[in-house]
């Protein structure tokens, strides 16, 4: 029997993207419900590899009972995470899948399907014809890589869609606003913007508004601000890649593992397009959103 509440170290990529604020909230909520507590490790510079490596060292010194880990880079964090393995600290990988190391489980969604489905939603809206701009995330992030694969797979099915520019906006709203502001004068026609997350979509909308222009914009994450933009007609659609839900399940997976209970090696939450027709369930602050039940998510997964 443990004489104290288990401590879960939660690693997220930054404090500038509300998706990771949602992940931290989900982990806290589930830990509190199950009698554990969390300690957060977040780079001061968004998505900074060296800072996350240093934070791994700090966490190992602190000896948490388990780790929830969102890597800032698809491969650069492999060596740091192996240190958790060497220290005998169980790791649950969530949101961004790592390529090496030993993990209790991975919890996330199919980023390729996320990219394909949201791109297809935009292309159908455009009637299969038009000029679009793509905003990708951090190029080294597995989510950006896989969503881009989905984007391009959809493009192959819609030959009337032409990509006039692709830019990395690093999953940051201000970066996306700046990139769009720089691009717009040289692109007199943009029918749609295909963005790999909501905060970049919101930055793109800010730039469009400032230039007195409009385009059909889509994103990913179903954040509250994105739902507000859908209701106002500024955002066409997003995807329920819900970091709060994913982190809720990841935290429960870590605690179940510590209790000796079985945990599937891979847990995938479904992909769902969210638009004006069905956004009502997401139209609430993060604090009011519910964690999914473990049994509903893992019943068909092994």
CORQUIKA-V534673 format. One record per backbone hydrogen bond with DSSP energy under -0.5 kcal/mol. NH is the residue of the N-H (numbers start at 0). CO is the residue of the C=O. Records with the same first field share a line. If there is no record, write none. Layout:
BEGIN
NH = CO, CO
END
This chain:
BEGIN
7 = 5, 36
8 = 6, 65
9 = 7, 38
10 = 8, 67
11 = 9, 40
17 = 15
19 = 16
20 = 16
21 = 17
22 = 18
23 = 19
24 = 20
25 = 21
26 = 22
27 = 23
28 = 24
29 = 25
30 = 26
31 = 27
32 = 28
33 = 29
34 = 31
35 = 30
36 = 5
38 = 7
40 = 9
42 = 11
45 = 43
46 = 12
47 = 44
48 = 46
51 = 47
52 = 48
53 = 49
54 = 50
55 = 51
56 = 52
57 = 53
58 = 54
59 = 55
60 = 56
61 = 57
62 = 58
63 = 58
64 = 6
65 = 6
66 = 89
67 = 8
68 = 66, 91
69 = 10, 67
70 = 68, 95
73 = 139
76 = 72
77 = 74
80 = 76
81 = 77
82 = 78, 79
83 = 79, 80
84 = 80
85 = 81
86 = 82
87 = 84
88 = 83
89 = 64, 87
91 = 66
92 = 90, 104
93 = 68
94 = 106
95 = 93
96 = 94
98 = 73
103 = 90
104 = 90
105 = 264
106 = 92
107 = 266
110 = 108
113 = 109
114 = 110
115 = 111
116 = 112
117 = 113
118 = 114
119 = 115
120 = 116
121 = 117
122 = 118
123 = 119
124 = 120
125 = 121
126 = 123
127 = 122
128 = 125
129 = 159
131 = 161
132 = 191
133 = 164
134 = 193
135 = 133, 166
140 = 137
144 = 140
145 = 141
146 = 142
147 = 143
148 = 144
149 = 145
150 = 146
151 = 147
152 = 148
153 = 149
154 = 150
155 = 151
156 = 152, 153
157 = 153, 154
160 = 157
161 = 129, 159
163 = 131, 161
164 = 131
166 = 133
168 = 135, 166
169 = 136
171 = 168
175 = 171
176 = 172
177 = 173
178 = 174
179 = 175
180 = 176
181 = 177
182 = 178
183 = 179
184 = 180
185 = 182
186 = 183
190 = 130
191 = 130
192 = 215
193 = 132
194 = 192, 217
195 = 134
197 = 219
200 = 196
201 = 197
202 = 198
203 = 199
204 = 200
205 = 201
206 = 202
207 = 203
208 = 204
209 = 205
210 = 206
211 = 208
212 = 207
215 = 190
216 = 214
217 = 192
218 = 236
220 = 238
225 = 222
226 = 222
227 = 223
228 = 224
229 = 225
230 = 226
231 = 227
232 = 228, 229
233 = 228
234 = 228
235 = 216
236 = 216
237 = 273
239 = 271
240 = 238
241 = 239
242 = 240
245 = 241
246 = 242
247 = 243
248 = 244
249 = 245
250 = 246
251 = 247
252 = 248
253 = 249
254 = 250
255 = 251
256 = 252
257 = 253
258 = 254
259 = 256
260 = 255
264 = 301
266 = 105
268 = 107, 266
273 = 237
275 = 235
277 = 274
278 = 274
280 = 277
281 = 278
282 = 278, 279
283 = 281
287 = 284
288 = 284, 285
295 = 292
296 = 292, 293
297 = 293
298 = 294
300 = 297
END
